[in-house]
Amino acid sequence: MVIADLSVQKIELNRLEQEPIHLYNRIQAYGVILVLEEPDLNVIQVSQNAESILGISLEEILDSKLEDIFDPFQVDRLKEGLVDNNFDGLNPSKIWARVRGDEYVVFDGVFHRNGEGLLILELEPAVSYDNIPFLSFYHLAKASINQLERTAKLKDFCQIIVEEVRKLTGFDRVMLYKFDAENHGDVIAEAKREELEPYLGLRYPESDIPAPARKLFTANWIRIIPDSHGEPVDMVPAINPLTEQPLDLTLSILRSPSPCHLEYLHNMGVGASLTISLMKDNKLWGLIACHHITPKFVPYELRKACEFLGRVVFSEISVKEETEDYDYRMKLNYVRSRLVEYMSEEENFIDGLIKHDPNLLDLTDATGAAICFGGNYTLVGQTPDEEDLNYLIGWLQKNVKEEVFYTDSLPRIYPDARKYKDVASGLLAIPIAKRNYVLWFRPEVIQTVNWGGNPNKAYETTTEDGQLRLCPRKSFNLWKETVRLKSLHWKPSEINAALELRKAIANTILYQAEELAQLAHDLELSNAELKKFAYVASHDLQEPLNQVANYVQLLEFRYRENLDEDAQEFIQFAVDGVSLMQTLIDDVLAYSKVDMQQVEFQLTEVETALEKALNNLRRRIVENEAIITHDPLPTVMADGTQLMQLFQNLIANAIKFRSETPPQIHIGVKRLEEAWLFSVSDNGIGIDPRFSERIFVIFQRLHTRDEYPGTGMGLAICKKIIECHRGRIWVESELKEGATFYFTIPVGGRDRELRRGRKTQNYIISGGQ
């Protein structure tokens, strides 16, 4: 048993598919090739059939100049054209050759230079001595173009083209064959004899016209094979004496087709073919393929007429195609301009993309979209869930480096997408910055493709003389394939619209970042002034208040005997008011100093800070018979004094707002992923959940001073301390059920760059990463 090495075979097949067919060094037998050395036009290579066609031995031809073979008067005229490199004016030239006695043969002579700069003369037998009458062709072309101008749809337009080419050439079948993005070809128009099997609507795999063949069709606007069963003719000598290489026949009319292509034509029952290339933006858009059952020669003039008609008519195809796409492109331009306008009006550019009409979906005709920015997802329409999007973003970061990525079959390149193929078989993505993306999605569209034969068996291989040879398929019967895991493809105009939006988003983000940076700078200055004012005012107010208190108390001391009961009560009110005012000033001073202390955070033992707070509260604890417990406490990056003040305020509140039973207070701690979570729980009177935010606002109180003394600054100071540490603080409580205050302190301590005023835009653009 022989086991085939499939990997080696695949490599060999790839090599065969890429064979240099322009170097086969053979021509079709209906004409002759002469390779000329300039400037004397010496013949240095000739096709082997020259002797039978020209009546001169190959030895004589290879030892001759062109003027020795043909009439010198004709050659002088040809030389004049060659000096000017005016091949368009020179081709074709009628060349007479005496073959036997007084018998002459007329050829259409066509000159060209190949890629190596060699001058090549190709001779075809002239079927008619006269050119096609210009007026006849003009009327034919005019009639065709008039029909085309009256046709609105591209499909009907193409049908007219194939019908006109068939009238002009007389071929049994004429097809217009358009390439798709994967280089498969679709027959979009066909004119044929009635009894022939139709090929309209079929798709042919890329391997039917492989890359080397497409390259040759790009280099040559027209290609003829008059007899697919004709025997090819070798060049003599086989190796060009100047280049010492096989002759490059890329631009040759007579170049022999590859054996594989000839076999392909035979399998289709084609005896002759004519192919007209349709070029758009210097790329092969499609082909007009003409087939005849029997051999059929088309004169050079008629071929050039077909080429001209193909060029003129295809320019109209391009216009039609552009016109059909124009309205859609204008719509996308309008949507993009509106989105840019909305983004400039909104504080958050994301709101500008999703909150208005039109929105982000309208820009690409998508069914779902996602904006990943700063680690947050904003979803519109039908999309994968956030967890799947997170993995998808990671895959894009690792595998895609371009400004735009698009595919109509995401599950085939990213297998995890199979589970959400119903919403995201198609993906269009633009990166904004690191891990920041805008994504558009399209669902799976199950479709049936009609192939002209099984695309999975587009060719076979045989072994001849120990060599692997590529053979085309023999069956062209209809073969249907159900295509899954694919969406509608993304149009170039949609991809361009996404790229333009990417630029607009970047500009918007930069502009908003500059505004935020300026605002942050202004706020920083304003806060500095306010803190300075609060600090100075607090000190300056102390002196007059002390004077008021001193003089009121002196008044009471000196004139107590002369004051009635009301006067003494009024004096007491004044003293209490001054005392309260001094307490308020002290609290304001404490509040303003929280983040004015330019301290470097350091490793702090939380238990030490707690002990200092308890020591300061010893008298209250004893008076209220409070029981205070705590978990084992960690060491954190923090300011020790502020941490002590935080515990002191929270425990003092728990004692102050006690219930009838003695206070029981517990300090707990729990390690989160990136922070320590602390809790201070009590069994006091509790807090109405409606006021859980209000209690942290400066001077906000839930009770009168008669019920519970204080200024309402304690929790505001706690909140400011935690904010300085880049943590959070909140309360969970119910009335009469005690309260638990929670706060977090980051494991790594406060971000020093942020504390020292790092520029806002850096944070925004990087998405906080």
ZAMARGU-4260 file (C-alpha; in steps of 0.2 Angstrom, whole numbers, plus 5000, padded with zeros to 4 digits):
<rodrens>
0) 5000/5000/5000 | 5006/5017/4995 | 5003/5031/5007 | 5003/5049/4999 | 5011/5063/5008
5) 4997/5076/5007 | 5007/5090/5013 | 5020/5088/5000 | 5007/5085/4987 | 4998/5102/4992
10) 5015/5111/4990 | 5017/5103/4973 | 5000/5108/4967 | 5003/5126/4973 | 5019/5126/4963
15) 5009/5120/4947 | 4996/5133/4950 | 5009/5147/4949 | 5019/5140/4934 | 5026/5154/4923
20) 5015/5151/4908 | 5022/5166/4899 | 5039/5156/4897 | 5032/5141/4889 | 5042/5146/4874
25) 5029/5139/4861 | 5017/5148/4850 | 5000/5144/4841 | 5003/5137/4824 | 4993/5149/4814
30) 5006/5162/4814 | 5025/5165/4814 | 5036/5174/4827 | 5052/5183/4823 | 5063/5190/4837
35) 5074/5204/4830 | 5090/5212/4836 | 5091/5231/4834 | 5096/5242/4826 | 5099/5231/4810
40) 5084/5220/4814 | 5094/5203/4813 | 5083/5188/4816 | 5090/5179/4832 | 5075/5168/4835
45) 5061/5161/4825 | 5046/5149/4827 | 5049/5132/4820 | 5034/5134/4808 | 5042/5148/4798
50) 5049/5137/4785 | 5032/5130/4780 | 5023/5147/4780 | 5037/5158/4773 | 5045/5145/4761
55) 5062/5149/4768 | 5073/5137/4779 | 5076/5141/4797 | 5095/5142/4794 | 5092/5156/4781
60) 5080/5165/4792 | 5092/5165/4807 | 5106/5171/4796 | 5096/5185/4789 | 5090/5203/4792
65) 5072/5207/4790 | 5075/5216/4774 | 5082/5199/4767 | 5066/5191/4770 | 5053/5204/4765
70) 5053/5218/4752 | 5066/5231/4758 | 5054/5245/4753 | 5042/5238/4766 | 5055/5236/4779
75) 5061/5254/4777 | 5043/5260/4781 | 5043/5248/4796 | 5060/5255/4803 | 5053/5273/4802
80) 5039/5268/4814 | 5051/5258/4825 | 5062/5273/4827 | 5048/5283/4834 | 5042/5268/4845
85) 5025/5271/4837 | 5018/5254/4839 | 5000/5260/4839 | 5002/5268/4822 | 5012/5254/4815
90) 5001/5239/4821 | 4995/5231/4811 | 5006/5233/4795 | 5001/5223/4779 | 5017/5213/4775
95) 5019/5204/4758 | 5030/5189/4758 | 5035/5179/4742 | 5034/5161/4746 | 5035/5152/4730
100) 5040/5160/4713 | 5028/5174/4710 | 5016/5168/4724 | 5014/5181/4738 | 5006/5179/4755
105) 4999/5194/4765 | 5002/5195/4784 | 4996/5206/4797 | 5012/5211/4805 | 5012/5216/4824
110) 5027/5223/4833 | 5029/5223/4852 | 5044/5224/4865 | 5043/5211/4879 | 5048/5214/4897
115) 5066/5211/4893 | 5066/5224/4879 | 5067/5212/4864 | 5058/5217/4848 | 5046/5204/4842
120) 5037/5203/4826 | 5021/5192/4825 | 5014/5188/4808 | 4996/5182/4806 | 4989/5177/4789
125) 4978/5192/4783 | 4960/5185/4780 | 4955/5201/4771 | 4966/5213/4762 | 4954/5227/4768
130) 4952/5234/4785 | 4934/5233/4792 | 4925/5248/4785 | 4925/5262/4798 | 4908/5268/4795
135) 4901/5250/4797 | 4909/5248/4814 | 4905/5266/4819 | 4886/5262/4816 | 4887/5246/4825
140) 4896/5254/4840 | 4884/5269/4840 | 4869/5257/4840 | 4876/5247/4855 | 4880/5263/4865
145) 4862/5270/4861 | 4855/5254/4869 | 4866/5255/4884 | 4862/5273/4887 | 4843/5269/4888
150) 4847/5255/4900 | 4846/5259/4919 | 4851/5242/4927 | 4869/5235/4926 | 4862/5218/4923
155) 4853/5223/4908 | 4867/5234/4903 | 4879/5218/4903 | 4867/5208/4893 | 4867/5221/4879
160) 4886/5220/4878 | 4887/5201/4876 | 4873/5201/4863 | 4882/5215/4853 | 4899/5206/4854
165) 4891/5190/4848 | 4883/5199/4833 | 4900/5207/4829 | 4910/5191/4830 | 4898/5176/4826
170) 4904/5166/4841 | 4892/5152/4847 | 4893/5158/4865 | 4898/5175/4873 | 4898/5177/4892
175) 4902/5192/4903 | 4912/5185/4918 | 4914/5196/4933 | 4927/5192/4947 | 4923/5194/4965
180) 4934/5198/4980 | 4940/5180/4981 | 4944/5180/4962 | 4929/5168/4959 | 4920/5172/4943
185) 4901/5174/4941 | 4893/5174/4924 | 4882/5189/4924 | 4877/5190/4906 | 4876/5177/4892
190) 4871/5176/4873 | 4872/5159/4865 | 4865/5147/4852 | 4848/5140/4859 | 4854/5122/4860
195) 4869/5125/4871 | 4868/5122/4889 | 4866/5139/4899 | 4880/5145/4910 | 4871/5161/4916
200) 4871/5163/4935 | 4885/5150/4938 | 4901/5154/4948 | 4917/5147/4943 | 4931/5144/4956
205) 4947/5155/4956 | 4957/5140/4950 | 4949/5140/4933 | 4958/5156/4930 | 4973/5156/4942
210) 4984/5170/4946 | 4997/5169/4932 | 4982/5168/4919 | 4974/5184/4927 | 4991/5193/4926
215) 4992/5189/4908 | 4974/5195/4905 | 4979/5211/4914 | 4993/5214/4902 | 4983/5210/4886
220) 4966/5217/4882 | 4962/5203/4870 | 4967/5185/4868 | 4963/5173/4854 | 4964/5154/4853
225) 4958/5150/4835 | 4960/5131/4837 | 4961/5123/4854 | 4966/5107/4846 | 4981/5114/4836
230) 4998/5108/4840 | 5010/5121/4848 | 5026/5126/4839 | 5043/5128/4847 | 5055/5142/4846
235) 5072/5140/4837 | 5083/5141/4846 | 5074/5137/4862 | 5085/5149/4873 | 5086/5167/4867
240) 5105/5170/4863 | 5104/5188/4870 | 5096/5184/4887 | 5101/5166/4888 | 5083/5163/4895
245) 5067/5156/4887 | 5058/5170/4877 | 5046/5180/4888 | 5029/5180/4878 | 5018/5189/4890
250) 5013/5202/4877 | 5012/5190/4863 | 4996/5187/4853 | 5002/5170/4846 | 5008/5164/4863
255) 5002/5146/4865 | 4990/5142/4880 | 4996/5131/4894 | 4992/5113/4891 | 4981/5113/4907
260) 4970/5128/4899 | 4969/5119/4882 | 4963/5103/4891 | 4950/5114/4901 | 4943/5120/4884
265) 4942/5103/4877 | 4933/5097/4893 | 4920/5111/4890 | 4919/5107/4871 | 4927/5123/4865
270) 4936/5123/4849 | 4940/5142/4848 | 4940/5156/4860 | 4941/5175/4861 | 4943/5184/4877
275) 4942/5203/4880 | 4949/5210/4897 | 4938/5222/4906 | 4949/5233/4917 | 4945/5245/4930
280) 4957/5256/4940 | 4971/5245/4932 | 4964/5229/4939 | 4955/5215/4931 | 4936/5218/4934
285) 4930/5204/4922 | 4931/5196/4905 | 4920/5195/4890 | 4923/5176/4885 | 4918/5170/4868
290) 4917/5152/4864 | 4915/5142/4848 | 4912/5124/4846 | 4923/5122/4830 | 4940/5131/4826
295) 4937/5150/4822 | 4949/5163/4817 | 4945/5181/4820 | 4956/5194/4810 | 4966/5206/4819
300) 4956/5221/4814 | 4940/5213/4820 | 4948/5209/4836 | 4954/5227/4838 | 4936/5232/4835
305) 4930/5220/4849 | 4943/5227/4860 | 4938/5245/4856 | 4920/5241/4859 | 4924/5232/4875
310) 4934/5248/4881 | 4921/5260/4876 | 4906/5250/4883 | 4915/5245/4899 | 4918/5263/4903
315) 4899/5264/4903 | 4899/5249/4914 | 4910/5258/4926 | 4899/5274/4926 | 4884/5263/4929
320) 4892/5254/4943 | 4898/5271/4951 | 4880/5278/4948 | 4872/5264/4957 | 4884/5266/4972
325) 4884/5285/4971 | 4867/5287/4981 | 4873/5275/4994 | 4890/5284/4996 | 4881/5301/4998
330) 4870/5294/5011 | 4885/5287/5021 | 4893/5304/5019 | 4877/5313/5026 | 4877/5300/5041
335) 4895/5303/5045 | 4893/5322/5044 | 4878/5321/5056 | 4888/5310/5068 | 4902/5322/5068
340) 4890/5336/5072 | 4882/5326/5086 | 4899/5321/5094 | 4904/5340/5094 | 4888/5345/5103
345) 4888/5331/5117 | 4899/5331/5132 | 4903/5313/5129 | 4907/5308/5111 | 4898/5291/5113
350) 4882/5299/5116 | 4884/5308/5100 | 4886/5291/5091 | 4871/5282/5098 | 4857/5295/5105
355) 4852/5303/5089 | 4845/5299/5072 | 4854/5293/5061 | 4866/5284/5073 | 4881/5273/5072
360) 4872/5258/5064 | 4867/5269/5049 | 4885/5272/5044 | 4888/5254/5039 | 4870/5247/5037
365) 4875/5235/5052 | 4862/5226/5063 | 4873/5229/5079 | 4887/5240/5085 | 4898/5241/5101
370) 4909/5255/5107 | 4923/5249/5119 | 4930/5264/5128 | 4939/5266/5144 | 4935/5248/5149
375) 4916/5251/5147 | 4905/5245/5133 | 4891/5254/5125 | 4880/5242/5114 | 4867/5246/5100
380) 4856/5234/5091 | 4861/5215/5091 | 4878/5211/5098 | 4888/5198/5107 | 4888/5200/5126
385) 4901/5210/5135 | 4911/5195/5140 | 4912/5189/5122 | 4916/5206/5116 | 4931/5207/5129
390) 4938/5191/5122 | 4936/5198/5104 | 4944/5214/5108 | 4959/5204/5115 | 4960/5194/5099
395) 4959/5210/5088 | 4973/5218/5098 | 4984/5203/5096 | 4981/5199/5078 | 4976/5215/5069
400) 4988/5230/5066 | 4978/5239/5052 | 4968/5255/5054 | 4952/5245/5049 | 4948/5226/5050
405) 4933/5218/5041 | 4927/5201/5037 | 4911/5193/5031 | 4915/5177/5040 | 4922/5180/5057
410) 4919/5162/5064 | 4931/5155/5051 | 4945/5165/5057 | 4940/5167/5075 | 4932/5150/5080
415) 4925/5157/5096 | 4913/5168/5086 | 4903/5153/5081 | 4892/5154/5096 | 4886/5171/5091
420) 4886/5169/5072 | 4867/5174/5072 | 4872/5192/5077 | 4891/5193/5072 | 4896/5182/5057
425) 4902/5199/5049 | 4913/5211/5058 | 4920/5228/5054 | 4931/5236/5067 | 4941/5252/5069
430) 4954/5254/5084 | 4953/5271/5092 | 4967/5268/5105 | 4974/5255/5116 | 4959/5242/5119
435) 4947/5256/5113 | 4937/5250/5097 | 4921/5254/5088 | 4914/5237/5081 | 4900/5234/5069
440) 4891/5217/5067 | 4881/5208/5053 | 4872/5192/5056 | 4874/5175/5046 | 4865/5175/5030
445) 4863/5157/5023 | 4864/5157/5004 | 4865/5145/4990 | 4879/5147/4977 | 4877/5139/4960
450) 4894/5133/4954 | 4899/5127/4937 | 4905/5111/4944 | 4911/5106/4961 | 4923/5119/4967
455) 4932/5107/4978 | 4937/5097/4963 | 4942/5111/4952 | 4957/5101/4946 | 4965/5084/4946
460) 4982/5077/4946 | 4990/5064/4935 | 5008/5057/4934 | 5017/5057/4918 | 5035/5051/4917
465) 5036/5052/4936 | 5031/5070/4935 | 5015/5077/4944 | 5004/5086/4931 | 4989/5097/4934
470) 4973/5092/4925 | 4957/5103/4924 | 4940/5096/4930 | 4930/5087/4917 | 4913/5091/4924
475) 4904/5108/4922 | 4887/5102/4928 | 4878/5113/4941 | 4884/5110/4958 | 4875/5119/4973
480) 4883/5124/4989 | 4875/5130/5005 | 4886/5143/5012 | 4885/5146/5031 | 4895/5157/5044
485) 4895/5172/5032 | 4886/5188/5032 | 4883/5201/5018 | 4900/5208/5013 | 4906/5225/5018
490) 4906/5237/5003 | 4921/5248/5000 | 4911/5264/5004 | 4906/5257/5021 | 4924/5253/5025
495) 4929/5271/5019 | 4915/5278/5030 | 4921/5269/5045 | 4939/5275/5042 | 4933/5293/5041
500) 4923/5291/5057 | 4939/5285/5065 | 4948/5301/5061 | 4933/5311/5067 | 4932/5302/5084
505) 4951/5304/5087 | 4949/5323/5083 | 4934/5324/5095 | 4943/5315/5109 | 4958/5326/5107
510) 4947/5342/5107 | 4937/5336/5122 | 4953/5331/5131 | 4960/5349/5129 | 4944/5356/5136
515) 4945/5345/5151 | 4963/5348/5154 | 4960/5367/5154 | 4945/5364/5165 | 4955/5354/5177
520) 4968/5367/5177 | 4955/5381/5181 | 4947/5370/5194 | 4964/5366/5202 | 4968/5385/5203
525) 4951/5389/5210 | 4952/5375/5223 | 4969/5381/5228 | 4962/5399/5231 | 4947/5392/5240
530) 4958/5381/5252 | 4969/5396/5255 | 4955/5407/5259 | 4947/5394/5270 | 4963/5392/5279
535) 4967/5410/5281 | 4949/5415/5285 | 4948/5401/5299 | 4963/5409/5307 | 4958/5427/5305
540) 4940/5423/5312 | 4947/5416/5328 | 4954/5432/5335 | 4937/5442/5334 | 4927/5428/5340
545) 4939/5426/5355 | 4937/5444/5359 | 4918/5443/5358 | 4919/5428/5370 | 4931/5436/5382
550) 4921/5453/5383 | 4904/5444/5385 | 4911/5434/5399 | 4919/5449/5407 | 4902/5458/5405
555) 4894/5444/5415 | 4908/5444/5428 | 4908/5463/5432 | 4889/5466/5431 | 4881/5450/5436
560) 4873/5458/5451 | 4865/5471/5440 | 4858/5459/5427 | 4842/5451/5428 | 4838/5433/5423
565) 4834/5437/5405 | 4851/5447/5403 | 4861/5432/5410 | 4851/5420/5398 | 4856/5432/5384
570) 4874/5432/5389 | 4874/5413/5389 | 4866/5412/5372 | 4880/5423/5366 | 4894/5413/5374
575) 4886/5397/5367 | 4885/5405/5349 | 4903/5410/5350 | 4908/5392/5356 | 4898/5384/5341
580) 4906/5396/5329 | 4923/5392/5335 | 4919/5373/5333 | 4913/5376/5315 | 4929/5386/5311
585) 4939/5372/5318 | 4930/5359/5308 | 4931/5370/5292 | 4950/5372/5295 | 4951/5353/5297
590) 4941/5350/5281 | 4952/5362/5271 | 4968/5354/5277 | 4964/5336/5273 | 4972/5337/5255
595) 4983/5352/5258 | 4995/5341/5268 | 5008/5337/5255 | 5013/5321/5263 | 5020/5306/5255
600) 5010/5291/5258 | 5019/5277/5267 | 5016/5260/5274 | 5005/5262/5289 | 4999/5249/5301
605) 4980/5251/5302 | 4980/5245/5320 | 4991/5259/5326 | 4980/5272/5318 | 4965/5264/5326
610) 4973/5263/5343 | 4977/5282/5342 | 4959/5286/5338 | 4953/5275/5352 | 4965/5284/5364
615) 4958/5301/5359 | 4940/5294/5362 | 4944/5285/5379 | 4933/5297/5389 | 4918/5295/5378
620) 4920/5276/5377 | 4921/5274/5396 | 4906/5286/5398 | 4895/5276/5386 | 4901/5259/5391
625) 4905/5256/5372 | 4912/5239/5367 | 4924/5240/5352 | 4931/5225/5343 | 4941/5223/5327
630) 4948/5210/5315 | 4966/5208/5312 | 4971/5224/5303 | 4983/5225/5288 | 4997/5237/5284
635) 4992/5249/5270 | 4999/5263/5259 | 4991/5278/5268 | 4993/5294/5278 | 4993/5288/5296
640) 4986/5304/5303 | 4972/5305/5291 | 4968/5287/5294 | 4967/5290/5313 | 4955/5305/5310
645) 4944/5294/5299 | 4942/5280/5312 | 4940/5294/5326 | 4926/5302/5317 | 4917/5286/5312
650) 4918/5278/5330 | 4913/5295/5338 | 4897/5295/5327 | 4893/5277/5332 | 4894/5282/5350
655) 4885/5298/5348 | 4870/5290/5338 | 4869/5276/5350 | 4853/5267/5355 | 4847/5263/5372
660) 4859/5249/5374 | 4877/5251/5376 | 4886/5254/5359 | 4894/5239/5351 | 4906/5244/5337
665) 4916/5232/5326 | 4929/5236/5313 | 4931/5223/5300 | 4942/5221/5285 | 4942/5211/5269
670) 4955/5210/5255 | 4947/5213/5237 | 4957/5211/5221 | 4965/5228/5221 | 4959/5236/5237
675) 4956/5233/5256 | 4938/5235/5261 | 4935/5241/5279 | 4919/5242/5288 | 4913/5251/5304
680) 4897/5243/5311 | 4887/5248/5326 | 4870/5244/5334 | 4864/5262/5335 | 4848/5271/5329
685) 4852/5268/5311 | 4850/5280/5296 | 4835/5281/5284 | 4842/5274/5267 | 4835/5290/5258
690) 4848/5300/5267 | 4863/5288/5263 | 4871/5301/5251 | 4866/5317/5260 | 4875/5313/5276
695) 4892/5315/5267 | 4888/5333/5262 | 4897/5347/5271 | 4886/5354/5285 | 4872/5342/5282
700) 4863/5336/5297 | 4848/5324/5300 | 4845/5329/5318 | 4844/5346/5328 | 4859/5351/5339
705) 4847/5350/5354 | 4846/5331/5350 | 4864/5328/5345 | 4877/5341/5346 | 4889/5344/5331
710) 4892/5354/5315 | 4889/5341/5302 | 4907/5341/5296 | 4913/5324/5302 | 4907/5313/5288
715) 4911/5326/5275 | 4929/5325/5282 | 4929/5306/5281 | 4923/5307/5263 | 4937/5319/5258
720) 4950/5308/5267 | 4945/5293/5257 | 4944/5303/5241 | 4962/5308/5244 | 4967/5289/5245
725) 4957/5286/5229 | 4945/5275/5238 | 4926/5275/5241 | 4915/5277/5256 | 4897/5273/5258
730) 4884/5267/5271 | 4872/5253/5273 | 4858/5255/5286 | 4840/5255/5291 | 4831/5265/5305
735) 4833/5257/5322 | 4844/5243/5315 | 4862/5251/5317 | 4873/5256/5303 | 4888/5250/5294
740) 4900/5262/5285 | 4911/5255/5272 | 4927/5262/5264 | 4941/5256/5253 | 4959/5259/5252
745) 4969/5254/5236 | 4982/5240/5239 | 4995/5251/5230 | 4990/5267/5239 | 4985/5283/5230
750) 4991/5285/5212 | 5004/5299/5215 | 5004/5305/5197 | 4985/5308/5198 | 4987/5316/5215
755) 5000/5328/5208 | 4989/5333/5194 | 4993/5322/5179 | 4986/5329/5163 | 4968/5324/5160
760) 4969/5320/5142 | 4982/5306/5144 | 4970/5297/5155 | 4956/5300/5143 | 4965/5295/5127
765) 4972/5279/5134 | 4955/5274/5141 | 4961/5273/5159 | 4973/5259/5155
</rodrens>
